[in-house]
Amino acid sequence: MIESSANAASLLEVKALTREFDEGHVKALRGVDFSISEGEFVAITGPSGCGKSTLLQLLGALDRPTSGTLLYRGKSVPDDPNPATYRAREIGFIFQAFHLLPTFTATENVQIPMFEIDRSASERRERANELLKLVGLEHRLDHFPSKLSGGERQRVAIARSLANDPSLLLADEPTGNLDSENAHAVLELLICLQGEHGRTMVLVTHDPTIAARAGRILRMKDGRIVSDGKP
């Protein structure tokens, strides 16, 4: 059985979370504690190597903690017998490197997460086209990633992250590979999508100006959260 928590108000609860590598010689996370409520926009910031991306991977069940508690809506993420279902139905991932499949069109890339749930081919394509229109790419539906700009590729990635209408968006340096103009446009799009649809978003960034747009900032150093508050 997956453990339950009495605190139903929090979407995410993290207690004494650790992650070690190399048989404990590398301590990426050293006892992290926080909770995140539904609809919050939280930025995680700090210097390179402080554990930001490691923490995000644990929240998205891309990795398992060494010890500690990680609850999503009161259920233990590490104890979930089917983490792929959790990722497919609850999480939308946005990465710095886009991770688009080069031989798939924009529409086809957006459809990929939908294969984890019960949708027909026509429903998948219709949903993908709707999402690409939402991010301003209705004129790029059948273009391959090589024919898109960096900003357009990230917009496709954002559309893909919304494919299964997730409750939680996890964005790891989503503007890191973009020039300043495209970075601003992508950030504004993410803030709009998060705010208008009431999704929870956790965004990792090293840029303090981006972190300042969040409703709350978790600052990390040496695998620990050293401050937690409003910008």
Residue pairs with C-beta under 8 A, 6 or more apart in sequence:
2 75
2 76
2 79
2 80
2 81
3 71
3 75
3 76
3 79
4 74
4 75
5 13
5 71
5 74
5 75
6 74
7 13
7 35
7 74
8 73
8 74
9 37
10 35
10 36
10 37
10 71
11 36
11 37
11 38
11 40
11 72
11 73
11 167
11 168
11 200
12 34
12 35
12 36
12 59
12 70
12 71
12 72
12 168
12 200
13 35
13 69
13 70
13 71
13 74
14 32
14 33
14 34
14 35
14 59
14 68
14 69
14 70
14 71
15 33
15 68
15 69
16 31
16 32
16 33
16 67
16 68
16 69
17 29
17 31
17 32
17 33
17 55
17 58
17 65
17 67
17 68
17 69
17 70
18 27
18 29
18 30
18 31
18 32
18 65
18 66
18 67
18 68
19 27
19 28
19 29
19 51
19 54
19 55
19 58
19 63
19 65
19 66
20 26
20 27
20 28
20 66
21 28
27 223
28 51
28 54
28 223
29 51
29 54
29 55
29 58
29 65
29 66
29 223
29 224
30 51
30 222
30 223
30 224
31 68
31 224
32 51
32 55
32 68
32 223
32 224
32 225
33 225
34 218
34 225
34 228
36 42
36 200
36 202
37 200
38 167
38 198
38 200
39 198
39 199
39 200
40 200
40 201
40 215
40 216
41 191
41 194
41 195
41 200
41 201
41 203
41 213
41 214
41 215
41 216
42 200
42 201
42 202
42 203
42 214
42 215
42 216
42 217
42 218
43 202
43 203
43 204
43 205
43 210
43 211
43 213
43 214
43 216
43 217
43 218
44 52
44 55
44 56
44 202
44 203
44 204
44 205
44 217
44 218
44 220
45 52
45 204
45 205
45 206
45 207
45 208
45 211
45 217
45 218
45 219
45 220
46 52
46 206
46 219
46 220
46 221
46 226
47 206
47 221
48 206
50 220
50 221
50 222
50 223
51 220
51 222
51 223
51 224
52 172
52 204
52 206
52 220
53 172
53 173
53 204
54 63
55 204
55 220
56 170
56 172
56 202
56 204
57 63
58 64
58 65
58 70
58 77
59 70
59 77
59 168
59 170
59 202
60 87
60 91
60 93
60 170
61 77
61 78
61 80
61 83
61 86
61 87
61 91
62 87
64 78
65 78
69 76
70 76
70 77
70 78
71 77
72 86
72 90
72 168
77 83
77 86
80 86
84 116
85 116
87 93
88 113
88 116
88 117
88 164
89 116
89 117
89 164
89 166
90 166
90 167
90 168
91 166
91 168
91 169
91 170
92 161
92 162
92 163
92 164
92 166
92 168
92 169
92 170
92 199
93 161
93 170
93 171
93 172
94 154
94 157
94 158
94 161
94 169
94 170
94 171
94 172
94 174
94 190
95 157
95 172
95 173
95 174
96 172
96 173
96 174
96 176
96 177
97 177
98 145
98 150
98 153
98 154
98 156
98 157
98 177
99 157
100 109
100 145
100 153
100 156
100 157
100 160
101 108
101 109
101 112
101 145
102 144
102 145
102 146
103 144
104 112
104 144
104 145
105 141
105 142
105 143
105 144
106 132
106 137
106 140
106 141
106 142
106 143
106 144
106 145
106 148
106 156
106 159
107 125
107 128
107 129
107 132
107 141
107 142
108 128
109 145
109 156
109 157
109 160
110 127
110 128
110 131
110 132
110 156
110 159
110 160
110 163
111 124
111 125
111 127
111 128
111 163
112 160
112 163
113 160
113 163
113 164
114 123
114 124
114 127
114 128
114 163
114 164
115 124
116 164
117 164
119 127
127 163
128 159
128 163
129 138
129 141
131 159
131 160
131 162
131 163
132 138
132 140
132 141
132 155
132 156
132 159
134 159
134 162
134 193
135 155
135 156
135 158
135 159
135 189
136 155
136 189
137 152
137 155
137 156
137 159
140 148
140 152
140 156
145 153
145 156
148 156
149 182
150 177
150 178
150 179
150 182
151 178
151 181
151 182
151 185
151 186
154 174
154 175
154 177
154 178
154 182
154 186
155 186
155 189
157 174
158 174
158 186
158 189
158 190
158 193
161 169
162 193
166 199
167 199
167 200
168 199
168 200
168 201
168 202
169 190
169 193
169 194
169 199
169 200
169 201
169 202
170 201
170 202
171 190
171 201
171 202
171 203
171 204
172 204
173 204
173 205
173 206
174 186
174 187
174 190
174 203
175 182
175 183
175 186
175 187
175 205
175 207
175 210
176 205
178 186
183 210
187 210
187 213
190 201
190 203
191 213
193 199
194 200
194 201
203 210
203 211
203 214
205 211
211 217
211 231
212 231
213 231
214 231
215 230
215 231
216 228
216 229
216 230
216 231
217 227
217 228
217 229
217 230
217 231
218 225
218 227
218 228
219 225
219 226
219 227
219 228
220 226
